[in-house]
Amino acid sequence: MTAARRTPTDFETQRTALAGVVAIPVTPFAADGSVERPTLRALLRRLLDGGVRTLTPNGNTGEFYALTADERRLVTEVTLDESAGQGAVLVGVGHDVPGAVADARHARDHGAPMVMVHQPVHPYVSEAGWLDYHRAIAEAVPELGVVPYIKNPALSGARLAELGAACPNVIGVKYAVPDAARFAAFARDAGLDRFVWIAGLAEPYAPSYFSAGATGFTSGLVNVAPGVSLAMLDALRAGDHPAAMKVWEQIRRFEELRGADASANNVSVVKEALASLGLCRRDVRPPSHVVPDALRAEIAAIAAGWSI
């Protein structure tokens, strides 16, 4: 199917979907290493039934860089099918420009309303080149809302403003630089009201980024405990900082385990927690690795406490 072309005024629904918990589902693997479709559906259903309304297939917690092109498209199609009529889907795309465009068009043709463009992985990224990269993808799918994933602290807000001026369908930003002051300045230089600002470093940074203008945050933890992530969102929306920080304290150790050693176990901690609950296998693909045996009992205890 081919989606009808949207005009810039048609993106309000997508903007609303980004202003919340933007879940990054894991990609479960079977014993033979393939993507396990029934488990993927069950995990997506659990998120949707838990109240999550925005899903990002092929995000980093979904092991985007370890999936083949065919697997990325499979994950996209399963997510769109399972969430039909119940949730918005923000499909992760990236790698080279032709590959990102092909994946974005595949997502569009299967009914996705939005794509997230992963930070370009290249040893030499100029600001002008960053603009060219995102503009090429956004202009190839003018029907879709486009969300750049920004991890580069050297990128200026003025450059993002240029992209927004050239491409009306660039509607949101996943900002993942661990510096709340830089985020506040960047968002204002780019246009605080022009884009939906998503705290791209999940729950640990959500309170500080919300105070500076974010209205959504990404989450991998939400795979394990949707209610915990949604409780933080409710507190942040209400302006109840003490309540938000109570949730922050509740998730602190789990997120510290994910962030240790330059986030070496970021995905494997989430999958270990899911495995402890009997929801999927703990398997991850290289260059990730399953968590050490010494951490498994601690992760299981945290997950069990959330489920209670």
C-alpha positions, 0 to 999 in steps of 0.5 A, spaced: 500 500 500 502 507 498 500 512 503 497 518 501 501 524 501 500 529 508 501 536 508 505 539 514 498 541 517 497 533 518 502 532 523 499 534 529 497 526 531 504 524 530 507 530 534 502 528 540 504 521 540 511 523 541 509 527 547 509 521 551 513 514 553 516 512 546 518 505 547 523 502 544 521 494 544 527 489 544 527 484 538 527 477 541 531 471 538 529 464 538 534 458 540 537 458 533 538 466 533 532 468 528 527 473 530 522 470 534 515 472 531 510 470 536 515 472 542 515 479 539 508 479 538 507 477 545 512 483 548 508 488 543 502 486 546 504 487 553 506 494 552 500 496 548 495 492 554 500 496 559 498 503 556 504 504 552 502 508 545 508 509 541 513 504 539 519 504 536 521 498 532 528 498 530 531 502 535 537 501 539 534 497 545 531 493 539 539 491 536 538 495 530 545 495 528 545 487 529 539 486 524 539 485 517 535 489 512 530 483 512 530 482 519 528 490 520 523 490 515 520 483 519 520 487 525 517 493 522 511 489 519 510 485 525 510 492 530 505 495 525 500 489 524 500 488 532 499 495 534 494 497 528 489 502 531 492 502 538 498 505 538 503 510 533 509 507 530 516 510 529 520 506 525 528 506 526 532 507 520 539 509 518 546 506 515 547 509 508 542 514 505 539 509 500 538 504 505 535 508 510 530 511 504 529 504 502 527 502 509 523 509 510 519 507 504 518 500 506 515 503 513 511 508 509 508 503 504 506 498 510 502 504 514 507 507 519 506 514 520 513 516 522 521 514 522 526 515 527 533 517 523 539 514 527 545 518 528 550 517 522 555 512 524 561 515 520 568 517 523 567 524 519 561 527 520 560 535 519 554 539 520 553 540 513 553 533 512 549 531 517 544 536 514 545 533 507 544 526 510 537 528 514 534 532 508 535 526 503 531 522 508 526 526 510 525 529 502 524 522 500 518 521 505 514 527 505 508 523 507 512 521 514 513 525 520 521 524 521 525 524 528 532 525 528 536 522 533 541 526 536 547 524 540 552 528 537 554 534 542 558 538 537 551 539 532 548 546 533 541 548 534 542 552 528 543 547 524 537 543 526 533 549 525 535 549 517 533 542 517 526 544 520 526 550 515 527 545 509 523 539 511 516 541 514 515 533 516 521 533 521 517 534 527 520 531 533 527 530 536 530 525 540 536 528 544 541 524 547 546 528 549 547 527 557 547 534 558 541 538 560 544 545 560 546 543 553 539 541 551 536 547 554 540 551 549 540 547 543 532 546 543 532 554 544 537 555 538 533 550 534 526 552 536 523 550 542 516 550 539 518 548 532 519 540 534 517 535 539 523 534 544 524 527 546 529 526 552 533 520 548 536 518 554 530 515 558 528 515 565 534 517 568 534 524 564 527 525 563 526 530 569 531 534 568 530 534 560 522 536 562 524 542 566 528 544 560 522 543 555 522 536 553 515 533 553 516 525 551 522 520 553 524 514 550 524 508 554 527 501 554 525 499 561 518 500 559 519 493 556 520 490 563 515 495 567 510 499 563 507 502 569 513 504 572 515 508 566 508 511 565 508 513 572 514 517 571 510 520 565 504 522 569 508 525 574 512 529 569 506 532 566 503 534 572 509 538 574 510 533 580 517 533 581 518 529 587 513 524 585 517 523 578 524 523 583 520 517 587 520 513 580 527 515 579 529 512 585 526 506 583 529 505 577 536 508 578 540 501 580 537 498 573 539 504 569 546 504 572 547 497 570 545 498 563 549 504 563 555 501 566 562 500 562 559 505 556 553 502 556 556 495 554 550 491 557 544 496 555 540 491 552 542 485 555 540 488 562 533 489 559 533 482 556 535 479 562 530 482 566 525 479 561 528 472 561 527 472 569 520 474 568 519 468 563 517 473 557 523 472 552 530 469 552 536 473 554 540 472 548 543 478 544 547 479 538 554 481 538 557 486 539 553 485 545 553 480 550 549 476 555 550 479 562 555 476 567 552 470 572 553 475 578 548 480 576 543 475 574 540 475 581 540 482 582 536 484 575 531 478 577 530 481 584 529 488 581 524 486 575 520 482 581 519 488 585 516 492 579 511 486 577 509 486 585 
